[in-house]
Amino acid sequence: ALWCQGACQGAVVRDDLYFEHCCATRIQAAFRGFSDVLAFMDAMRKIILVQSISRMKQHMKSREQTKIKVILAQSIVRRCIAIKSYRKLCMEQRESKAALMVQTNFRRHIAMLGLLSAKLDATLCQSTIRRFLAS
């Protein structure tokens, strides 16, 4: 009877130990899984931070390149506007010079007509006076 009682108690103790062992194994597995998830999440945060910094630097570099392109485009547009205004100024000066030349030549022509008219009048006066003196 002692032997049977000892065997039963041993089986119960073994079952209890096995159950405790299984529970401890499950708890350890759950903790390791949770610990791995935390480590994975921490690694993901670090990776996302590195990606964010990398993208920010790329964006800043792209922004600088875009800024340089915009400045270049502005300088080209300003140059075109300056060339057009310079050409317009040159055309106005040419037109002004042309108008001045026309006015000068017209005044010279009027003056020459007046001079010729005065010369003709003086010649007629001289002719008339010479005829009068000759008679």
TORPA-4810 file (N, C-alpha, C, O; in nm, 3 decimals):
<nodes>
NODE_1_0.082_-0.117_0.000_0.000_0.000_0.000_0.087_0.124_0.000_0.053_0.226_-0.061_A
NODE_2_0.200_0.116_0.069_0.290_0.231_0.070_0.348_0.255_-0.068_0.365_0.367_-0.116_L
NODE_3_0.376_0.143_-0.127_0.435_0.156_-0.261_0.334_0.218_-0.355_0.373_0.303_-0.435_W
NODE_4_0.210_0.182_-0.350_0.103_0.233_-0.435_0.078_0.378_-0.402_0.058_0.461_-0.491_C
NODE_5_0.078_0.407_-0.271_0.056_0.544_-0.229_0.171_0.632_-0.277_0.146_0.743_-0.323_Q
NODE_6_0.293_0.586_-0.266_0.412_0.662_-0.311_0.411_0.681_-0.461_0.449_0.786_-0.512_G
NODE_7_0.365_0.578_-0.533_0.360_0.588_-0.678_0.257_0.692_-0.719_0.281_0.770_-0.811_A
NODE_8_0.142_0.692_-0.650_0.037_0.789_-0.683_0.082_0.930_-0.650_0.063_1.023_-0.728_C
NODE_9_0.144_0.945_-0.532_0.192_1.077_-0.495_0.302_1.123_-0.590_0.308_1.241_-0.625_Q
NODE_10_0.387_1.033_-0.631_0.493_1.065_-0.727_0.434_1.106_-0.861_0.484_1.199_-0.924_G
NODE_11_0.328_1.037_-0.904_0.264_1.072_-1.031_0.200_1.210_-1.021_0.208_1.290_-1.114_A
NODE_12_0.138_1.237_-0.907_0.074_1.368_-0.888_0.181_1.477_-0.887_0.164_1.581_-0.950_V
NODE_13_0.290_1.452_-0.816_0.399_1.551_-0.810_0.458_1.570_-0.949_0.485_1.682_-0.990_V
NODE_14_0.479_1.458_-1.022_0.532_1.469_-1.159_0.437_1.547_-1.249_0.480_1.629_-1.330_R
NODE_15_0.307_1.520_-1.234_0.208_1.594_-1.315_0.210_1.743_-1.280_0.204_1.828_-1.368_D
NODE_16_0.219_1.772_-1.150_0.226_1.912_-1.108_0.353_1.979_-1.163_0.349_2.091_-1.213_D
NODE_17_0.463_1.908_-1.153_0.589_1.963_-1.206_0.581_1.983_-1.357_0.626_2.084_-1.410_L
NODE_18_0.523_1.883_-1.425_0.509_1.895_-1.570_0.420_2.013_-1.605_0.450_2.088_-1.697_Y
NODE_19_0.308_2.029_-1.531_0.217_2.141_-1.555_0.287_2.274_-1.529_0.275_2.368_-1.608_F
NODE_20_0.361_2.282_-1.419_0.435_2.405_-1.388_0.541_2.432_-1.493_0.563_2.546_-1.535_E
NODE_21_0.607_2.324_-1.537_0.708_2.338_-1.641_0.644_2.391_-1.770_0.699_2.480_-1.835_H
NODE_22_0.528_2.335_-1.807_0.458_2.381_-1.928_0.416_2.527_-1.914_0.431_2.606_-2.007_C
NODE_23_0.364_2.562_-1.796_0.323_2.702_-1.773_0.444_2.795_-1.780_0.436_2.903_-1.839_C
NODE_24_0.554_2.755_-1.720_0.675_2.838_-1.723_0.725_2.853_-1.866_0.768_2.961_-1.907_A
NODE_25_0.719_2.744_-1.943_0.762_2.749_-2.083_0.673_2.845_-2.162_0.723_2.924_-2.243_T
NODE_26_0.541_2.838_-2.139_0.450_2.928_-2.209_0.475_3.074_-2.171_0.475_3.163_-2.256_R
NODE_27_0.495_3.098_-2.041_0.522_3.234_-1.995_0.652_3.286_-2.056_0.659_3.400_-2.102_I
NODE_28_0.756_3.202_-2.057_0.884_3.242_-2.116_0.869_3.272_-2.266_0.924_3.369_-2.318_Q
NODE_29_0.793_3.186_-2.335_0.772_3.206_-2.478_0.697_3.337_-2.503_0.731_3.413_-2.593_A
NODE_30_0.594_3.360_-2.420_0.518_3.484_-2.436_0.607_3.606_-2.409_0.602_3.704_-2.482_A
NODE_31_0.688_3.598_-2.303_0.778_3.709_-2.271_0.881_3.731_-2.381_0.909_3.845_-2.420_F
NODE_32_0.938_3.620_-2.432_1.035_3.633_-2.541_0.970_3.695_-2.665_1.029_3.780_-2.731_R
NODE_33_0.847_3.650_-2.695_0.775_3.707_-2.810_0.749_3.856_-2.790_0.770_3.936_-2.881_G
NODE_34_0.704_3.892_-2.667_0.679_4.033_-2.637_0.809_4.113_-2.645_0.813_4.225_-2.698_F
NODE_35_0.915_4.054_-2.591_1.047_4.120_-2.595_1.093_4.137_-2.740_1.147_4.242_-2.775_S
NODE_36_1.072_4.035_-2.823_1.109_4.044_-2.965_1.026_4.151_-3.037_1.078_4.224_-3.121_D
NODE_37_0.897_4.158_-3.003_0.810_4.260_-3.063_0.860_4.399_-3.025_0.867_4.489_-3.109_V
NODE_38_0.895_4.417_-2.898_0.948_4.546_-2.853_1.079_4.580_-2.925_1.099_4.693_-2.968_L
NODE_39_1.167_4.481_-2.938_1.293_4.503_-3.008_1.267_4.536_-3.155_1.331_4.624_-3.212_A
NODE_40_1.170_4.463_-3.216_1.135_4.490_-3.356_1.079_4.632_-3.372_1.116_4.703_-3.465_F
NODE_41_0.990_4.671_-3.280_0.932_4.805_-3.286_1.039_4.913_-3.268_1.037_5.016_-3.334_M
NODE_42_1.133_4.887_-3.177_1.243_4.983_-3.156_1.329_4.993_-3.282_1.367_5.103_-3.323_D
NODE_43_1.358_4.879_-3.344_1.436_4.879_-3.469_1.360_4.951_-3.579_1.419_5.026_-3.657_A
NODE_44_1.228_4.929_-3.586_1.146_4.997_-3.687_1.148_5.148_-3.666_1.158_5.225_-3.762_M
NODE_45_1.139_5.192_-3.539_1.144_5.335_-3.510_1.277_5.395_-3.557_1.281_5.504_-3.614_R
NODE_46_1.386_5.320_-3.531_1.518_5.369_-3.574_1.528_5.374_-3.725_1.582_5.470_-3.781_K
NODE_47_1.477_5.272_-3.793_1.479_5.269_-3.940_1.397_5.383_-3.996_1.439_5.451_-4.090_I
NODE_48_1.279_5.405_-3.939_1.192_5.513_-3.986_1.259_5.648_-3.963_1.249_5.737_-4.047_I
NODE_49_1.328_5.664_-3.851_1.400_5.788_-3.823_1.511_5.810_-3.925_1.528_5.922_-3.975_L
NODE_50_1.586_5.705_-3.956_1.693_5.717_-4.057_1.634_5.751_-4.193_1.687_5.837_-4.264_V
NODE_51_1.525_5.683_-4.230_1.459_5.713_-4.358_1.408_5.856_-4.362_1.421_5.925_-4.463_Q
NODE_52_1.352_5.901_-4.251_1.300_6.038_-4.244_1.412_6.140_-4.261_1.397_6.237_-4.335_S
NODE_53_1.523_6.117_-4.194_1.637_6.209_-4.207_1.691_6.206_-4.350_1.722_6.311_-4.406_I
NODE_54_1.701_6.087_-4.408_1.749_6.075_-4.546_1.657_6.147_-4.643_1.704_6.219_-4.731_S
NODE_55_1.525_6.128_-4.627_1.429_6.195_-4.716_1.434_6.346_-4.696_1.421_6.422_-4.793_R
NODE_56_1.452_6.390_-4.573_1.460_6.533_-4.546_1.583_6.593_-4.617_1.574_6.700_-4.677_M
NODE_57_1.697_6.522_-4.610_1.817_6.572_-4.678_1.797_6.574_-4.828_1.838_6.669_-4.895_K
NODE_58_1.734_6.469_-4.883_1.706_6.468_-5.026_1.613_6.582_-5.065_1.633_6.646_-5.168_Q
NODE_59_1.512_6.606_-4.982_1.418_6.714_-5.009_1.490_6.849_-5.004_1.466_6.937_-5.088_H
NODE_60_1.579_6.865_-4.906_1.653_6.991_-4.895_1.743_7.010_-5.017_1.754_7.120_-5.071_M
NODE_61_1.809_6.901_-5.060_1.895_6.910_-5.177_1.812_6.941_-5.301_1.851_7.025_-5.383_K
NODE_62_1.698_6.874_-5.314_1.608_6.900_-5.427_1.556_7.043_-5.421_1.544_7.109_-5.524_S
NODE_63_1.526_7.090_-5.302_1.478_7.226_-5.285_1.585_7.327_-5.326_1.554_7.427_-5.391_R
NODE_64_1.709_7.300_-5.288_1.819_7.389_-5.327_1.836_7.390_-5.478_1.855_7.496_-5.539_E
NODE_65_1.828_7.272_-5.540_1.840_7.265_-5.686_1.725_7.338_-5.753_1.744_7.407_-5.853_Q
NODE_66_1.605_7.323_-5.699_1.489_7.394_-5.754_1.507_7.544_-5.737_1.474_7.621_-5.827_T
NODE_67_1.559_7.585_-5.622_1.582_7.728_-5.598_1.682_7.783_-5.698_1.664_7.893_-5.750_K
NODE_68_1.788_7.708_-5.725_1.888_7.750_-5.823_1.825_7.761_-5.962_1.851_7.856_-6.036_I
NODE_69_1.741_7.663_-5.998_1.674_7.666_-6.129_1.580_7.785_-6.140_1.571_7.850_-6.244_K
NODE_70_1.508_7.815_-6.031_1.416_7.930_-6.032_1.495_8.060_-6.048_1.454_8.148_-6.124_V
NODE_71_1.606_8.073_-5.977_1.689_8.193_-5.989_1.743_8.206_-6.130_1.747_8.316_-6.185_I
NODE_72_1.784_8.095_-6.190_1.833_8.097_-6.328_1.722_8.140_-6.424_1.746_8.222_-6.513_L
NODE_73_1.603_8.086_-6.405_1.489_8.124_-6.491_1.456_8.273_-6.474_1.428_8.342_-6.572_A
NODE_74_1.460_8.322_-6.351_1.435_8.464_-6.327_1.539_8.550_-6.398_1.504_8.652_-6.458_Q
NODE_75_1.666_8.510_-6.392_1.770_8.590_-6.457_1.752_8.589_-6.609_1.778_8.690_-6.675_S
NODE_76_1.709_8.476_-6.664_1.685_8.470_-6.809_1.570_8.562_-6.848_1.578_8.634_-6.947_I
NODE_77_1.462_8.559_-6.769_1.347_8.644_-6.799_1.386_8.791_-6.786_1.351_8.873_-6.871_V
NODE_78_1.460_8.825_-6.680_1.503_8.963_-6.663_1.593_9.007_-6.777_1.585_9.121_-6.823_R
NODE_79_1.679_8.917_-6.823_1.768_8.950_-6.935_1.686_8.979_-7.061_1.713_9.076_-7.133_R
NODE_80_1.586_8.892_-7.087_1.500_8.914_-7.205_1.427_9.047_-7.195_1.416_9.119_-7.294_C
NODE_81_1.376_9.079_-7.076_1.306_9.206_-7.058_1.402_9.323_-7.079_1.366_9.422_-7.142_I
NODE_82_1.524_9.311_-7.026_1.622_9.418_-7.042_1.659_9.435_-7.190_1.673_9.548_-7.237_A
NODE_83_1.676_9.325_-7.262_1.710_9.333_-7.405_1.596_9.400_-7.481_1.621_9.485_-7.567_I
NODE_84_1.470_9.363_-7.450_1.356_9.425_-7.520_1.348_9.574_-7.490_1.325_9.654_-7.580_K
NODE_85_1.368_9.610_-7.364_1.361_9.753_-7.331_1.477_9.829_-7.395_1.459_9.943_-7.438_S
NODE_86_1.596_9.767_-7.403_1.710_9.831_-7.468_1.682_9.850_-7.617_1.711_9.955_-7.674_Y
NODE_87_1.627_9.746_-7.681_1.593_9.757_-7.824_1.488_9.865_-7.847_1.495_9.941_-7.943_R
NODE_88_1.390_9.870_-7.757_1.286_9.972_-7.768_1.347_10.111_-7.754_1.312_10.202_-7.828_K
NODE_89_1.438_10.127_-7.660_1.507_10.254_-7.640_1.588_10.291_-7.763_1.587_10.406_-7.808_L
NODE_90_1.658_10.191_-7.819_1.737_10.216_-7.941_1.645_10.257_-8.056_1.677_10.349_-8.132_C
NODE_91_1.531_10.190_-8.070_1.437_10.224_-8.177_1.383_10.366_-8.157_1.370_10.442_-8.252_M
NODE_92_1.352_10.400_-8.031_1.304_10.536_-8.003_1.411_10.639_-8.038_1.381_10.745_-8.093_E
NODE_93_1.536_10.606_-8.004_1.645_10.699_-8.037_1.663_10.709_-8.187_1.687_10.818_-8.239_Q
NODE_94_1.652_10.598_-8.258_1.663_10.601_-8.404_1.549_10.684_-8.465_1.570_10.766_-8.554_R
NODE_95_1.428_10.659_-8.413_1.314_10.734_-8.463_1.331_10.883_-8.431_1.299_10.970_-8.512_E
NODE_96_1.383_10.909_-8.313_1.407_11.048_-8.274_1.513_11.110_-8.365_1.498_11.224_-8.409_S
NODE_97_1.619_11.034_-8.392_1.724_11.085_-8.482_1.669_11.103_-8.623_1.700_11.201_-8.691_K
NODE_98_1.585_11.007_-8.665_1.526_11.017_-8.800_1.436_11.140_-8.807_1.440_11.214_-8.905_A
NODE_99_1.355_11.161_-8.705_1.267_11.278_-8.703_1.350_11.406_-8.701_1.317_11.504_-8.768_A
NODE_100_1.458_11.405_-8.625_1.547_11.522_-8.618_1.609_11.549_-8.755_1.620_11.665_-8.797_L
NODE_101_1.651_11.443_-8.824_1.711_11.459_-8.958_1.607_11.516_-9.056_1.638_11.605_-9.135_M
NODE_102_1.484_11.463_-9.051_1.379_11.512_-9.140_1.352_11.659_-9.111_1.342_11.741_-9.203_V
NODE_103_1.340_11.693_-8.983_1.314_11.831_-8.946_1.429_11.922_-8.990_1.406_12.032_-9.042_Q
NODE_104_1.552_11.877_-8.970_1.668_11.956_-9.008_1.671_11.979_-9.159_1.690_12.091_-9.206_T
NODE_105_1.650_11.872_-9.235_1.652_11.885_-9.381_1.537_11.972_-9.430_1.554_12.049_-9.525_N
NODE_106_1.419_11.960_-9.366_1.306_12.044_-9.406_1.335_12.190_-9.377_1.306_12.276_-9.460_F
NODE_107_1.390_12.220_-9.261_1.424_12.359_-9.227_1.531_12.413_-9.322_1.525_12.529_-9.364_R
NODE_108_1.629_12.329_-9.355_1.732_12.371_-9.450_1.669_12.403_-9.586_1.704_12.502_-9.651_R
NODE_109_1.576_12.316_-9.629_1.508_12.336_-9.756_1.429_12.467_-9.755_1.434_12.545_-9.850_H
NODE_110_1.356_12.491_-9.644_1.280_12.616_-9.632_1.376_12.736_-9.634_1.349_12.837_-9.698_I
NODE_111_1.487_12.722_-9.562_1.585_12.831_-9.559_1.644_12.853_-9.697_1.664_12.968_-9.738_A
NODE_112_1.672_12.746_-9.771_1.727_12.759_-9.906_1.626_12.825_-9.998_1.662_12.909_-10.082_M
NODE_113_1.497_12.787_-9.983_1.394_12.851_-10.064_1.385_13.000_-10.033_1.372_13.083_-10.123_L
NODE_114_1.393_13.031_-9.905_1.392_13.172_-9.866_1.512_13.247_-9.920_1.501_13.361_-9.964_G
NODE_115_1.628_13.182_-9.915_1.751_13.243_-9.966_1.743_13.263_-10.117_1.780_13.369_-10.168_L
NODE_116_1.693_13.160_-10.187_1.678_13.173_-10.332_1.578_13.283_-10.367_1.598_13.359_-10.462_L
NODE_117_1.470_13.289_-10.289_1.370_13.393_-10.312_1.430_13.531_-10.287_1.405_13.625_-10.362_S
NODE_118_1.508_13.543_-10.181_1.573_13.671_-10.151_1.675_13.705_-10.258_1.687_13.822_-10.297_A
NODE_119_1.748_13.605_-10.307_1.848_13.626_-10.412_1.780_13.671_-10.541_1.827_13.761_-10.611_K
NODE_120_1.667_13.606_-10.572_1.591_13.642_-10.690_1.537_13.785_-10.679_1.541_13.863_-10.774_L
NODE_121_1.487_13.816_-10.559_1.437_13.953_-10.537_1.550_14.055_-10.549_1.531_14.162_-10.606_D
NODE_122_1.669_14.021_-10.496_1.783_14.112_-10.504_1.828_14.128_-10.648_1.865_14.237_-10.690_A
NODE_123_1.826_14.020_-10.724_1.865_14.025_-10.865_1.767_14.112_-10.943_1.810_14.192_-11.026_T
NODE_124_1.639_14.100_-10.917_1.538_14.183_-10.984_1.557_14.330_-10.949_1.548_14.418_-11.034_L
NODE_125_1.584_14.355_-10.820_1.606_14.494_-10.778_1.729_14.552_-10.849_1.726_14.665_-10.898_C
NODE_126_1.837_14.472_-10.853_1.959_14.520_-10.919_1.933_14.544_-11.068_1.978_14.644_-11.125_Q
NODE_127_1.861_14.453_-11.128_1.832_14.466_-11.270_1.750_14.591_-11.296_1.775_14.665_-11.391_S
NODE_128_1.653_14.613_-11.211_1.568_14.730_-11.227_1.648_14.858_-11.205_1.631_14.955_-11.279_T
NODE_129_1.734_14.859_-11.107_1.816_14.978_-11.078_1.915_15.002_-11.192_1.935_15.117_-11.230_I
NODE_130_1.976_14.900_-11.247_2.071_14.916_-11.357_2.000_14.970_-11.482_2.056_15.054_-11.553_R
NODE_131_1.881_14.923_-11.509_1.807_14.973_-11.624_1.772_15.122_-11.605_1.779_15.203_-11.697_R
NODE_132_1.736_15.151_-11.481_1.702_15.289_-11.453_1.824_15.381_-11.469_1.815_15.491_-11.523_F
NODE_133_1.936_15.334_-11.421_2.059_15.411_-11.432_2.109_15.415_-11.575_2.170_15.515_-11.615_L
NODE_134_2.087_15.316_-11.652_2.132_15.308_-11.789_2.044_15.397_-11.879_2.093_15.434_-11.986_A
NODE_135_1.932_15.431_-11.850_1.844_15.509_-11.936_1.861_15.657_-11.922_1.793_15.734_-11.989_S
</nodes>
